[in-house]
Amino acid sequence: MAKRVMATALLCSAALVLAGCNASKSGGTGGSLDDAEKASEALLKTGGNGDNWAGIGYGYDEQRFSPLTDINDKNVGELGIAWFADLEDARGQEATPVVVDGTLYVSHAWSKVDAWDATTGKKLWSFDPKVPGDRAVNACCDVVNRGVAVWGDKLFVGALDGRLIALDRKTGKELWSTQTFDPQKPYTITGAPRVVKDMVVIGSGGAEFGVRGYVTAYDADTGKERWRFYTAPNPEKKKDGAASDDIFASKGNATWSDQGEWKTSGGGGTVWDAIVYDKDLDQIYLGVGNGNPWNHGTRSNGEGDNWFLSSVVALDASTGKYKWHYQETPGESWDYTATQPIILAEQAVNGTPTKVLYHAPKNGFFFTIDRTTGKLIDAKPFVDGINWATGYDMTTGRPIENPDARFYKTGKPFIAIPGALGAHNWHPMSYNPATGLVYIPAQQIPQGYIQDMDELDRRKVLGFNIGASLTAGMLPDDKAAFRAAVAATTGRLVAFDPRTGKVAWGVDYPAAWNGGTMTTAGNLVFQGTSTGRFRAYAADTGKQLLDLDMQSGIVSAPSTFRVGGVQYVAFQTSKGGAFPLVAGVAGGVTRKVPNIPRLVVLKLGGTVQLPAPPATMTLAWNPPAQFGTPQQIASGKAHFGRYCQVCHGDSAIGNGFTPDLRVSGALTSADAWKGVILDGALKDRGMVSFAKVLTPADVEAIRAYVIDRSNWTKANLPDATAPVGR
């Protein structure tokens, strides 16, 4: 016996040198978790009893469903504010609060993180990664952050500038940080990391500008890379030494042309939001983004499906190796990302209980996919008016396309429904197992696409590079067109039944870009709106049961938790994200809704009152005298459309979010205007110098165009387009 003990000890000593002899965590196998990490894993696997909201989507299945019933369809009307906190940055607040053991953790704009006592609102700590302001130029859709991941005694957040940061969740002290992408390239991180076993998994954004997408798993203790999977091929179609090598070599490379702009742009396919772990099958699902450029004809000479753009991809969780994928929009050409939230569930299919994946991406169809095999089970529209395709061929799994949608083939403009902002964007949807319904924050935002491009539309080192004319889609000088843009842009809460492929009920909203949803066993669905309301509906019928004025637009999704026997509901308020940046007049009624960043927590019988809303800021609207030739103004419009409208709105009409340039103090001075645009006077606030792509003459032409817009909109549509304060 003594010899056996000694032999075992010697073997263990030798093994310690090579592999740690169980003293350290094994590579992606989920071994040797400490007690706190085991508790986190158990909560994410089971969801627990509802006291905690442990993951960004509640549990690993990301159903955003809570089993709590203390607040229910009988008493939800008694909800009031328990506490609230004003936040620093009047930018998009998109994160869902995570609550563990009575502490609420939430991230904000600019990747900042706070911890709060969940019942009293006492701030416990704050963390500011101090992202440089000039990184905002690489953020297509605002300097947002969609949440944190709690794992044991650690908290993880992805920063806009590409750092994945581990914090001590008790103190907020930084434990480690790793740079996830080349900071010289226009990547960003806005999505929430996910913890799988003993790894942290994160993707990135940037496909509008021109990057190559990938997802990476890092060791949760050290930040060292475990594996990486690319979602677009190596530009030379060579191996990268990554988990994606085999599938690209065997099949994926052949779906991309040997020539095309993807070889220099990277091809896109970033994974900027949906990353979901399947605890039953030990798989990770990725929602992959759009191509770069968007235009398939320019990107890949119109050839091939371009794996894995606009796809749901399943990977082995431990190794990152490919298992299967389903491409929702082959040869993507409209910014139809598949990055929208993914939900895991079980559903009877032909009488057989089946592990399924639910997905409602931008392209307007709701997909039910067998998550064991990747086979498409069903694809049905969840919004009306879709015109790029009539449906899906269930034999091939491919869309039945409208030939006119391929604008680069026809050479004719195509007004797509949905447009690039999607029938459903990043805003989280939820699933209630009791009703069997999925609650989708849907919208209608048409968009025009046109192949015609001149040199200005070609690839540049700054600005979107989409392979189509941005300027051509701007509204003409036609009052009817402006009013039609407002009327055509709407929102809807859709309760979709995957079992029937039909909408069970819906609630129409006057504007798009409404908040994400959360549902509970109390037969409730919660949602904030872009018009500043926080509402609850009966999950089975859609009857409105609660309507609170939150004074500010809401884009985030709520969470719910219970501490000391009391159930709470938490969410953030603010306008923000892509739509208010670019919408112009299409923002409609939301243009006049204040932008007040807050964290709000509700409970039954809550009596705290919000302060009186700020007085409406009336901006002096005295356009300078028009100047410039028609040719100069046309040049200014072209350059504004190419570089400016994605942050300052179609026709220079602001939405009370970023500065409305029609009333800019710099507009009257050519030198001041140049100081901002060419000299970078405001670079620390995100407005970098555009000297790499604009000349002084271009800048003066843009000034002439903005003055023209200020005069025209005031003369023709003063009520609908009046400048609003931030």
Buried (B, 14 or more C-beta within 10 A) or exposed (E): EEEEEEEEEEEEEEEEEEEBEEEBBBBBEBEEBEEBBEBBBEBBBEBBEBBBBBBBBBBBBBBBBBBBBBBBBEEBEEBEBBBBBEBEBBBBBBBBBBBBEBBBBBBBBBBBBBBBBBBEBEEBBEBEBEBEBBBBBBBBBBBBBBBBBBBBBBBBBBBBBBBBBBBBBEEBEEBBBBEBBEBEBBBBBBBBBBBBBBBBBBBBBBBBBBBBBBBBBBBBBBBEEBBBBBBBBBBEBEEBEBBBBEBBBEEBBBBBBEEBBBBEBBBBBBBBBBBBBBBBBBBBBBBBBBBBBBBBBBBBBBBBBBBBBBBBBBBBBBBBBBBBBBBBBBBBBBBBBBBBBBBBBEBEBEEEEBBBBBBBBBBBBBBBBBBBBBEBBBBBBBBEEBBBBEEBEEEEBBBEBBEBBBBBBEEEBBBBBBBBBBBBBBBBBBBBBBBBBBBBBBBBBBBBBBBEBEEBBEBBEBBBBBBBBBBBBBBEEEEEEBEBBBEBBBBBBBBBBBBEBEBBBBBEBBBBBBBBBBBBBBBBBBBBBBBBBBBBBBBBEBEEBBEBEBBBBBBBBBBBBBBEEBBBBBBBBBBBBBBBBBBBBBBBEBBBBBBBBBBBBBBBEBEBEBEEEEEEEEBEBEBBEEEBEEEBBBBBBBBBBBBBBBBBBBBBBBBBBBBBBBBBEBBBEBEBBBBBBBEBBBBEEBBBBBBEBBEEEBBBBBBBBBBBBBBBBBEEBEEBBBBBBB
